[in-house]
Amino acid sequence: MKGQMFIIISVIVLLALILLKNAIKPAETRTENFIYENFVNLKDEMIKTIDLSILNKEDVSTNLNSFITFSKTVLGSKGYNEDVRYNTIFYGNTTEVHMNITLRLENSFIEDRFIINRTVYS
């Protein structure tokens, strides 16, 4: 009888320790991964917005401004601060967009500057 009680109490203590360990996991490691994933998603969606605007012969600036407004709302609700600056240049059949994207969350931030250059032949 003593051996059975010892096993039952050991199992209960072990479960309590496992639950306690899971409850006090640091959130910082998850935050860094999420900021990177959100940044990559944001950048990819901006590139898609530009590509679709060019292919559909729509105004790149209008569509990009609409997407930036949408993404600021969504990411802002998650605590992120998004800063996007861009400049569009058109020459011939070529559209060139100079982008500067910054995504901040508390003390962390990711920034990227790049140029999207697309030429469409009719």
C-alpha positions in Angstrom: 0.0 0.0 0.0 2.9 2.4 0.8 4.5 1.7 -2.6 1.3 2.5 -4.5 0.8 5.8 -2.7 4.5 6.7 -3.4 4.0 6.1 -7.1 0.7 8.0 -7.2 2.2 11.0 -5.4 5.3 10.9 -7.6 3.2 11.0 -10.8 1.2 14.0 -9.4 4.3 15.9 -8.5 5.9 15.1 -11.9 2.8 16.4 -13.7 2.7 19.5 -11.6 6.4 20.2 -12.4 5.8 19.8 -16.1 2.8 22.1 -16.1 4.8 24.7 -14.1 7.7 24.5 -16.6 5.3 25.1 -19.5 3.6 28.0 -17.8 6.9 29.9 -17.2 8.4 29.6 -20.7 10.0 32.9 -21.7 8.0 34.7 -24.3 11.0 36.5 -25.7 12.2 33.6 -27.9 8.8 33.4 -29.5 8.7 37.2 -30.1 11.9 37.2 -32.0 10.7 34.5 -34.3 7.4 36.1 -34.8 8.9 39.5 -35.7 11.0 37.9 -38.4 8.1 35.9 -39.8 5.8 38.9 -39.8 8.5 41.0 -41.5 9.1 38.4 -44.2 5.4 38.1 -44.8 5.0 41.9 -45.0 7.8 42.2 -47.5 6.5 39.3 -49.6 3.0 40.8 -49.7 4.3 44.2 -50.7 6.3 42.7 -53.6 3.1 40.8 -54.7 1.1 44.0 -54.5 3.5 45.7 -56.8 3.7 42.8 -59.2 0.0 42.5 -59.4 -0.5 46.2 -59.9 2.0 46.2 -62.8 0.5 43.1 -64.4 -3.1 44.5 -64.1 -2.0 47.9 -65.3 -3.2 49.5 -62.1 -1.6 52.4 -60.2 1.2 51.0 -58.1 1.2 53.9 -55.6 -2.6 53.6 -54.9 -2.5 49.8 -54.4 0.7 50.0 -52.3 -0.8 52.8 -50.1 -4.0 50.7 -49.6 -1.9 47.7 -48.6 0.3 49.7 -46.2 -2.8 51.1 -44.5 -4.2 47.6 -44.1 -0.9 46.1 -42.9 -0.4 48.9 -40.3 -3.9 48.2 -38.9 -3.3 44.5 -38.7 0.2 44.6 -37.3 -0.6 47.5 -35.1 -3.2 45.5 -33.3 -0.5 43.0 -32.5 1.8 45.6 -31.0 4.0 46.2 -34.1 5.1 49.6 -35.4 5.5 49.5 -39.2 7.3 52.2 -41.3 7.3 51.9 -45.1 8.8 54.4 -47.4 8.9 54.0 -51.1 9.6 55.9 -54.3 8.3 54.8 -57.7 10.1 55.6 -61.0 8.7 54.9 -64.4 10.8 54.9 -67.6 9.7 53.2 -70.8 8.1 49.8 -70.0 10.0 49.6 -66.7 8.7 50.3 -63.2 11.2 50.7 -60.4 10.2 50.9 -56.8 12.7 51.8 -54.1 11.5 50.4 -50.8 12.6 50.9 -47.2 10.6 48.7 -44.7 11.1 48.8 -40.9 9.1 46.7 -38.4 9.5 47.3 -34.7 8.2 45.4 -31.7 9.3 46.8 -28.3 13.1 46.8 -28.3 13.5 44.7 -31.5 13.4 45.9 -35.1 14.1 44.6 -38.6 14.8 46.9 -41.5 15.4 46.2 -45.2 16.1 48.4 -48.2 15.6 47.0 -51.7 14.7 47.9 -55.2 12.0 46.1 -57.2 12.6 46.5 -61.0 10.0 45.1 -63.4 9.8 45.5 -67.2 6.6 44.5 -69.0 6.7 43.9 -72.7 3.5 44.3 -74.6 
